[in-house]
Amino acid sequence: MNIAIITLTERGIETSKRIISCLETSAFLYLFKSNEKCGVVQDAGILKNIVCFTEPLHQLVGRIFNDYDGLIFVMATGIVIRVIAPYLRDKYTDPAVVVIDDVGRYVISLLSGHEGGANLLAYKVAGILHTNAVITTGTEACKDIIVGIGCKKGITSGEVINAIKDALDKVNQRIGNVRLLSTVEIKAREPGLLQASVELGIPLNVVSLPEIDTCVKEYSKSNFVKEKIGVWGVCEPVALIAGRKTQLILRKQKYPGITIAIARENFMW
């Protein structure tokens, strides 16, 4: 996607830098000229494609609204709603709009969730910031399955997809019920996983090693995994951590070069 990130504060700059550093595509960062860090960041070359704007925010938005596939606002949701409102047309032509608070706690898919790709963009950014995407579209709310994945280097997308489908069959679940695929941060750029996510049309969530290390939910532990990457497990904890009120409905299943576990969200205890 052709993406613009717009922020107003110094904290917003730091959050934007985290996002830009991990995006697979280049992004323009728009920063209000009066922010004292704007010129410093621009002159030091800390970020590429930085634009220090001087006009009021609503005028900037009007000028660039249709120039990008996705707009990421690092600021309050109320501000964003007010500045984009005059430029909205329909869900088929409006860009994806994602809103993030200054310190990156919440990533909200605000506009053009399905057709514009805001849901997928929100999931991607949430993975970068190691937080949850807030998705409110109806079709997403009905999906409650999370697939946790561990794998060896060089695994193919076909092998990943076959393993996922086999594991889902074991618990009588369909691929259409899956909200997220989830893996550990050291596998976040594994080509086979990324391609499987694209082919299945399911976002890939990324869990950090410290998050796994502090997971209090029960999961299978492996001395081999602990020696290799420093945590006791991958597929089970990443499935549990990726959602809310989760419980494993399928414990670790081993496939050639792949491990799969399945969790259900909002499990009624």
N, C-alpha and C positions, 0 to 999 in steps of 0.2 A: 504494500500500500504506500501511496504518497502521503506522508504524515507531517502535520505541523503540531508542535507543542507550544502552548501559550501559558506563561506564568507571570506573576507580578512581584514575587517576593524572593528574598535570598534563600529561604528554605525551599521554595519552589524550584530554584535553580539547581540545588543539590539533588532533589528528587528527579528532576528532568535529566540531569547528567547520568544518574543511575539507569534510567530508562534507555537513553540514547546509546549508552555503552553496550547494551545487550540486544538492541534491535537489529534484525537482519536486513533492514533497509535504512537508508539515510533519512534523517528528519530535520526539518527546520525548527529552530527554537526562537520564538518571539518573546522578547523581554522588554518591559516598559522602560523607556529611556531614563526616567527619573530615578530608577533604582541605581544606587551608587555602584553596584556590582556590574552593571550592564557593560559599560565601557571597559572595565578591567577584564571581564571575561572575553570580550570581543578582541581587545588589543593583545591579550596574552595567547590567543589561539587555543584556549582551553577546550572550546567546542567549535566544530565546524558548522557552517550554515546558521550562524546566529544573527538575528535581526533585532536591532534596538528600535522600537517604534515610538512615535511621539504623539500620534493622534489618540483620541479617546478609544477605549477598548471596543465599544460597540461599532465604531467606524472601522477599526482594524478587522473585526469579524466580518463586517459587510464586504470588505475589500477582498478577503481571502477565502470566504466561506465555500465558494465553489471551485477553488483552486486545488483542493486536497481531497483525497479519498477518506482520510480520517483526521479528526481534530482532537487532540488531547489537551484538556484544560486542567492545569494544576492550580486549583483555587476553589472557592466555595461554590456549591451547586446552585445556590440562589442567583449568584452573579451570572453564571453561565446561562441559566434559563432566560434571564432578562436580556442578555446581549444576543442570543441566537434567535429569539422569538420572531423578530421581524423578517427573518430570512428563510423561515421554514416553508417548504413547498409540499413534498410528500415523501413517503418512505422509500420510494424507488429512485429518487434523485438526490435527496439530502445526504450529506456525508455522514460517516460514522462519527458519533460524538461520545467521548469518554471523559469522565470527570474524576480527578484525584485530589484528595486533600494535600496540603503543603508537604506533610511529612510522609505521605505514602501509606497511610493506614487503610484507606478504602479506595477501591477502583470500581467506578460505577459506569455501567453501560447505559447511557442516557437516551441516545437517539439512533435510529436505524440499526437496531440490534441484529436482525436477521439479514435483511436485504442489503444493508450497508456494511455489515461486518463488524458492528460495534461490540457484539458479544465476544467474538473471537479475539478482537483487539484487546478487550478488557481482560480476558483470560491470559493473553500473552503478557500484558503489562503486569498483571497480578503475579504471574510466575516470576517475572524479573524482580519484583519488589518483595517476593515471598509473603504475599498476603492473599486475601480472598477477593474474587470478582463478585460484584453485586449485580445479579442478572434477574430481571423481573418479568421477562417475556413468558407467556403461558406455556409454550411448548418446552422450554427449559425447566420450568418448575415441576413438570411431570416426570422428569428423569431423575432417578435416585440411585443410580449405580456408578461406582467408581472402581476403575481397574488399576491396580498397582502393578508396576512392571519393573523388574530388574533384568539386566542383560549384559552379555559380553560385548566387547568392542567388535564392530564389523557385522553385526546382525542385520539381516535384510528386512525390509518392510513386510514382505510376504510372510516371512517366518513369524514376525511379531503379530500380524493380523491372524494368521492361522492359530497361534497359541491363544490369543484373546478369544476367538470364536469357540475354540474347544473348551476353554475354561468357562465361558458363559453357558455353554450347553450343559455342563455339569450341574449348574444350579438353575436350569430352565429359564435363563434370561436371554433377551434379544439385544442385539447391538444397538437398536433404537432406544433402549432404556439407559444407555450409558451416557452420563453427563460429562465425565472427565476421564482421561488417562492420566496417570500420575507416576512420576519417577523421581530419582534423586538428582541433585544438582550436577554431579559429575557425569551424568548421562544426558544432560539437557540438550547437548548439541550432537548427539548420536544420530547420524543420517537416517538409519533405518527406523528409529523411533519417530523422528520428525516426519518422515515420509508416510509412515503408517497413520499418524495423526491427520495428515492432509487427506490421505486416501479415504479414511473413515469419516472425515468431517467432524472429528471430536477433538477438542482442545487438549493440549498436553500441559498438565500442571507440574511444577517443579518444586520439590521439597529440599530444604537445606540439610546438611549433616547435623548442625546443632538442633534443628527441629526434631530430627529422628532421635538424637541423643537424649532429648528431654521428653520424649513421648511417654506418657504414663499409662497408656492403654496396653493391654497384654498382646504380645505378638511373639511369633517363633524367633528364637535367637540362634545364630550360627557363629561358631568360633572362626570359621573360614572367612566369612564376611567381615567380622570384626578385625581380623588380621589384615585384610585387603584394603578396607576403606575407613576403618575406625569406628563403625557403628555395628550393632548386632544384627541388623536386618535391613531389607530394602522394600520388597514388594508389599509386605503386610503393613508396615508403618506408614509408607507413603500413601497407601489407600485410605488408611484410617485418618491421617492428618489432613488430607485434601478436602474433607467435607465436615459437616456438622452432625453431631449425634450419630456417629457412624458405628457400625459393628460389622465384623467380618462374616460374610456368608460363605466364603470359600477361602480356606487357608492356602498357604503357598503350594503351588503346583509347579513341578519342574518339567521344562521342555528343553530341547537341545539349545543351550546358550541363553535360555530365557527362564525367568520365574514370574509367575502370575498369581496375584491374590485379588479377591473381589470383596468390596465393602458396600453396604447399603446405608444411605443417609436417612436421617430422621427416623431411625429404628425405634419402634415402640417397645420399650423395655417392659 
